[in-house]
Amino acid sequence: MSKKPSVLHIGALITYSALTILFSANLDAKKLSGSSSDNKDSNHSVSNTIVVTATNNLQQIINEAKSGDTLQLSQGQYKGSILINKPLTLACKPGTDLDGNSTNDTIRITASNVTVQGCNILNWGDDLTAMDAGIIVKKTAENAVIQNNYFKGISFGIFLDAAKNTKVLSNRIEGSLETRSQDRGNGIHLYATTGADIAFNEVWHTRDGIYIDTSNKNAIRNNEFHHLRYGVHYMYSYSNRVENNYTHHTRTGYALMQSKHLTVINNRSEWNENYGILMNYITHSTIKNNFVAHTRQASNYIGDSSAQGGEGKGLFIYNSFYNELEGNTLREGGLGIHITAGSEDNVISGNSFIGNKQQVKYVSTRTQEWSHKGIGNFWSDYLGWDRDNNGVGDIPYEPNDGVDKMLWKYPSAKVLMNSPAVETLRWIQREFPVLKSPGVTDSHPLMRPTKSTNNKSTNNNMTNHHQPKTGLTSGAAS
């Protein structure tokens, strides 16, 4: 027979049930409190868009903004230099001018993840030693984005000072013709910079379009550089890629100096004085599928363009070794290619030399073979036959002889160029090869120009939005 529960048992059950209810309620309250706290933290991290007008103090608003905020600048003029020291986006409406008031930098970026876009950046300082710039990105600032801005000033347009992974995209940078070329800054300047992507920019009337100094693993692509000293200028930099750029009306389109492991492909260079591509102490690099045309002789300060050695050179190679030069087109210049200072042990194959006043100038004492694996180069002045119709000439092409070398050494002898004495010397060299001086030989000259992806009259690699907007289509480098 079962016993009835005692009062003590009933009390214990009631107490246990009450404690269980209280404990569950306390857990629910903690969960709710935690969720509320998480929501508060989440709300605090949400970025805000702050509308700024020209009557506001822009630097004060930057100082008061939270990391990740976007400052939307309304049309108008904002005077004075500004410092961005936190992750922000500075987005300008059309007609927004940031005027540096001729002092220091217009914008100095010292924090990571900063974006500046759509602004007119004007009138910064002109002290090249102090590196005054429209925008300077410092070493502490990674992943900056500088996009769709217009710059006009005397010294540097954009200066990347040891910054990492910066994107410089679709900007237009204009220098000042009122200042001598040597006293201007470069449009884009990289110092000790890695991982930069420089693309779809247009630069003119600065000193150099882009100057890359002691900077590795950067990409320079799809830009236009014109009316400058040098379009692209490399110094002491490794493992960079230069692709699909267009230089014109410069003193040198591509000045590659003291660097190695460069990849220079699918670029164009036209209407330059002095040099299309200059290689000075370049090693282990690839120069491929580039198009250089109409490189002309520069005039000196009294207008005389007849200086010896001053002819416009499509490609000039000085003391450069172990490079591959393939698929390039060098046409309609004063001199197709000039090699000197022991620039040997390079692969020169599959190139096209078309309509140059002089195809080759080679100053050395070693015989150079300019073909590789049975593929030579195309020479528009080659007079040999292709009787087996294999696309390769039956006899070697030799662009220079001992008479050419004598004329390079003694320019005044040019008055005897067509004299019986000179013609006799040439005949003797042809009939008695043992007397032939060392020089360039192409044992497998091509009968047709090589097909290049970059041999059209305009640069296909430029996007429609990046066509020249300056109206500067002729005239010398400025």
Residue, then its C-alpha position, 0 to 999 in steps of 0.5 A: m500500500s502506497k504512502k501519501p506524500s508528506v508535507l516535507h516532500i511537497g515543499a521540496l518539490i515546490t522549492y526545486s521547481a521555483l529554483t529551476i524557473l529562476f535559473s532559466a529566466n536568468l540564462d534568458a536574461k544573460k542571452l538577451s543582454g549579450s545579444s543587445s551588447d553584440n548589436k551595440d558593438s555591431n552598430h558601432s562598427v558600421s561605417n557612416t557616410i558624412v556629407v561635407t561642404a566647402t564651408n566645413n573644416l575638412q581636416q576637423i571632420i577627418n579628425e572626428a570621423k570614425s575608421g571606415d567612414t566615407l566623407q562625401l565632398s560636395q562641389g567647391q574649393y577646399k583649401g589647405s593640406i590635409l592628413i588622413n591617419k585612419p582608414l577612410t574614403l574621400a569621395c568627391k563630387p564633380g567640381t570638387d577642388l582640393d587646393g594645397n595652397s602652395t604648401n607641402d602636400t595636398i593630401r598625406i596618407t599615413a593609415s592603411n585602407v584609405t581611398v581617394q577618388g574623383c577629386n581635383i587635386l591642385n596647387w601643392g608645394d614645389d619643393l622637390t627635396a621635401m618631396d612635396a606631392g599632390i598625394i603622398v602615401k607613406k610607409t605605414a599606409e598599405n592598400a591605399v586606392i587613388q582613383n579617378n582624380y585629376f592632378k595639376g601642380i609643379s612637383f610630384g603628382i603621386f608619391l608612393d614612399a615605401a608604401k605596399n599594395t597601392k592601387v593608382l588607377s585612372n588618374r590624369i596628372e598634368g605638370s606645368l609648362e611654366t617650369r623648366s622640365q628639370d625643375r618639375g617632379n615626376g607624375i608618379h614616383l615610386y620609392a622602395t615600393t612593392g605590390a603597386d598596381i599602376a594602371f589606366n593613368e595619363v601623365w603629361h608635362t611633368r618631368d618623367g611620367i613614372y619613375i620607379d626607384t628601388s621598387n620591386k614586384n610592381a605592375i605598370r600597365n595600360n598607361e599613357f605617358h606623353h610630352l615628357r622627358y622619359g615616359v617610363h624610368y626604372m632605376y635599381s628595381y627588380s621583378n617589375r612588369v611593364e605591359n600595354n603602355y603607350t608613350h609618345h612625344t618624349r625624349t625617351g619612351y622607356a628608360l630602363m636602367q640598372s635593373k634586372h628581371l624586368t618584363v617589358i611586353n606589348n608596349r608602344s612608343e612613337w614620335n620620341e626624340n633620342y630613344g624609343i627604348l633605352m637599356n642601360y645595365i639591364t640583365h635577365s630581362t624580357i623585352k618582347n612584342n613592343f612597337v617602336a616607330h618614328t624615333r627621331q634625332a633631337s636638336n641641340y640648343i641652337g637647333d642643330s640636329s646633326a651631332q654625331g651619334g645623335e640619330g634617333k634610336g629605336l632601341f639602344i642597348y648599353n652594357s646589358f647582358y642575358n636578356e631576351l629581345e623577341g617579337n619587337t618592331l622597330r621601324e621608320g627611325g634614324l637607327g633601328i638598334h644600337i648596341t655598345a659597351g659589350s652588350e653581348d650574350n643577348v637573344i635577339s630573334g623574331n624582331s622586325f626592322i623596317g624602313n630605318k635609315q640605318q638598321v644596326k650600329y654595333v660597336s664591339t670586336r666580337t661576332q654576334e649571331w642574331s638568330h635563335k633556334g633557326i629563327g632570325n629577324f626580318w630586315s626590310d633591306y635584305l636582298g637575299w632569296d628564299r628558294d625553298n620557300n621556308g620563310v627564311g632567307d638563303i644567305p645570312y644578313e650582315p648589316n654592317d661592314g668594316v667601312d661602316k665602322m670606319l665611318w663611325k670612328y671617323p665621321s668626317a670620312k662621310v664625304l667619301m661615302n660614294s667614292p671609288a676608294v670606299e666602293t673598292l674597300r667594300w668590294i674587297q671585303r665581299e670577295f675576301p671574307v678573311l678581311k671582314s671585321p667582326g660584327v652582327t650576322d643573322s644566319h636565318p633572316l626572316m622573309r616577312p615581318t613578325k606578327s605582333t599584337n601591338n603593330k597597329s596605328t593606335n594603341n588597342n590596349m587603351t580603353n575608350h575612357h582613357q583616350p588622350k583628352t589634352g589635344l596634344t598630338s604633335g610637337a616635341a617633348s616638353 
